[in-house]
Amino acid sequence: MDNTETTHLVSMANDIAANLGFEANAGERIAEHINRFWAPRMRKLLLDYAASGGQGLCDAVSSALEKLRR
């Protein structure tokens, strides 16, 4: 990871997934949470990071980010 802010965003996104991952529609709920509560700049940084490989993002977050891209 290239900077502290990105590292923090990845950590926060993975924490959200850990808390919502047990739900049947986890990907939708994670995407909804990020879209609803994160600032646009934060979402963009995470989406850009995921597009460049997304090292450290859990599978549930990667799936949720695909939903946000649409």
N, C-alpha and C positions, 0 to 999 in steps of 0.2 A: 504494500500500500504506500501511496506516495505522500500522504500528509495526515496530520493528526485529526483534522476534521472528517476526512473520509473514513479513517479508522473508527472514529466515534459513531458515524452514521451506520457503518456496517454492524457495529456492536449493538446499537439501538434496534436496527431492523431485525437482527438475529434474536434479540430479546423479545421483540413483539412476536416473532414466529414461535418462540418457545412457549409463550403464554397463550397463543391462539392455535397452535399447531394440532391440538387434540380435537378440534372441531372438524366436522365432516367437510365443511366448505372453507377450510383454513386459508387457501390461496385468496379467495374472495375477501375474507375478513381482514387479512393482512394488507391487501391492496387498498381496501376501504379505509383502514386505519391510517396508512401512510398518506393517502390522498386527502383525507379529512383533517388530519392534525399536523402534518408537516408543511412547512413553508415551501412554496414553489421552488426556491433555490435549493433547498435540501433534497427535494425529490429529484431535481435535475442532476445534482451531483451524484446521487445514488444510481440513477438510471444510466448516466454516462459511465460511471465506474463499472456497473454490471455489463454494459455494452463492450467494455474493454477487457473483459475476462471475469471480472467479479470475484477475484480470489478472496476466500473467506466468507462469502455469502452462503448461507445454508440453502438447500434445495427449495424449501418452502418460500423463502424470500425471492429467489430467482424466478420461481413460478408466479409469484404475486407481481413482480415487476413486469413480467410479460403481459399481464392483464392491464397494468397501468399504461404500457406503451400503446395499447389499442385505443 
